[in-house]
Amino acid sequence: MPDPSATMPDRPEDPTTDLTEELRALRTEVARLNRHRFVRVQNSTLRMMHQAFLRGLAMGLGTVVGATVLVSLIVYFLSQIDFIPIVGEWAKQIAAEIQAGQ
């Protein structure tokens, strides 16, 4: 039968020393996390609002540019369709209006 003391990890004699070391490591880790940029931004209402505003501007600009490109491509490809008379003519008129506006 194996010796139970051989499988047990070595523990310090004084449990308060181990607890003190863990508490010190925890304090160090919390201090390191508090210095992180994300936490600093979240702790400041003004910074958080500024970041949300910039994110909204970027999202709005990306949406407008993406929709413009997508609609332009759809109109271009629809204008190339000659075998569907109604859609082809309608798309050609839209393409002509877009080119006239430039």
Residue pairs with C-beta under 8 A, 6 or more apart in sequence:
11 18
12 18
33 39
34 40
40 47
41 47
41 48
41 51
42 48
72 98
75 91
75 94
75 95
75 98
76 95
78 87
78 88
78 90
78 91
78 94
79 88
79 91
79 92
79 94
79 95
81 87
81 88
81 91
82 88
